[in-house]
Amino acid sequence: MQKQQIVYTSLLDALIAVTKRLSIYETQYSMDSEQFFDSYCKGQLSDEEIFVEWANDYRHFLELVRSEG
């Protein structure tokens, strides 16, 4: 899988984009991202590609929120 780098013009643009992706995962799996991430970090979920991507997006979200504050 080849990684794609996306460059945002502002923290707000990045936050909006990652929040939209998180919303898609949450709808698809009927689980909020915080609950998912807790379960994932505890090893209660597999390392399927989609879960790895979701976890990475959630980590990115957390970093963006810290940067905004």
C-alpha positions as CSV (number, residue, x, y, z in Angstrom):
1,M,0.0,0.0,0.0
2,Q,1.5,3.3,-1.0
3,K,1.0,6.2,1.4
4,Q,-0.5,9.4,0.2
5,Q,0.6,12.7,1.8
6,I,-2.0,15.3,2.1
7,V,-1.0,18.9,2.8
8,Y,-3.6,21.2,4.5
9,T,-3.5,25.0,4.4
10,S,-4.5,25.3,8.1
11,L,-5.0,23.3,11.2
12,L,-8.7,23.9,10.9
13,D,-8.8,22.3,7.4
14,A,-6.9,19.3,8.7
15,L,-9.2,19.0,11.7
16,I,-12.3,19.1,9.5
17,A,-10.9,16.5,7.1
18,V,-9.9,14.0,9.8
19,T,-13.2,14.5,11.7
20,K,-15.1,13.6,8.5
21,R,-13.1,10.4,8.2
22,L,-13.7,9.5,11.8
23,S,-17.4,10.0,11.4
24,I,-17.4,7.5,8.5
25,Y,-15.7,4.9,10.6
26,E,-18.0,5.6,13.5
27,T,-21.1,5.2,11.4
28,Q,-19.8,2.0,9.7
29,Y,-18.9,0.3,13.0
30,S,-21.5,1.9,15.3
31,M,-18.8,2.9,17.7
32,D,-17.4,6.3,18.6
33,S,-13.7,6.8,18.0
34,E,-12.7,7.2,21.6
35,Q,-14.3,3.8,22.5
36,F,-12.7,2.2,19.4
37,F,-9.3,3.6,20.2
38,D,-9.4,2.3,23.8
39,S,-10.4,-1.2,22.6
40,Y,-7.8,-1.1,19.8
41,C,-5.0,-0.1,22.2
42,K,-6.0,-2.9,24.6
43,G,-5.6,-5.4,21.8
44,Q,-9.4,-6.2,21.8
45,L,-9.6,-5.6,18.0
46,S,-7.6,-7.1,15.1
47,D,-4.9,-5.3,13.1
48,E,-7.1,-5.1,10.0
49,E,-6.0,-2.4,7.7
50,I,-9.2,-0.4,8.3
51,F,-8.6,-0.4,12.1
52,V,-5.0,0.6,11.7
53,E,-6.1,3.5,9.5
54,W,-8.9,4.5,12.0
55,A,-6.4,4.4,14.9
56,N,-3.9,6.6,12.9
57,D,-6.7,9.0,12.0
58,Y,-7.7,9.2,15.7
59,R,-4.1,9.8,16.8
60,H,-3.9,12.6,14.1
61,F,-7.2,14.1,15.5
62,L,-5.8,14.1,19.0
63,E,-2.6,15.9,17.9
64,L,-4.6,18.5,16.0
65,V,-6.9,19.2,19.0
66,R,-3.8,19.6,21.2
67,S,-2.3,22.0,18.6
68,E,-5.5,24.0,18.4
69,G,-5.7,24.5,22.1
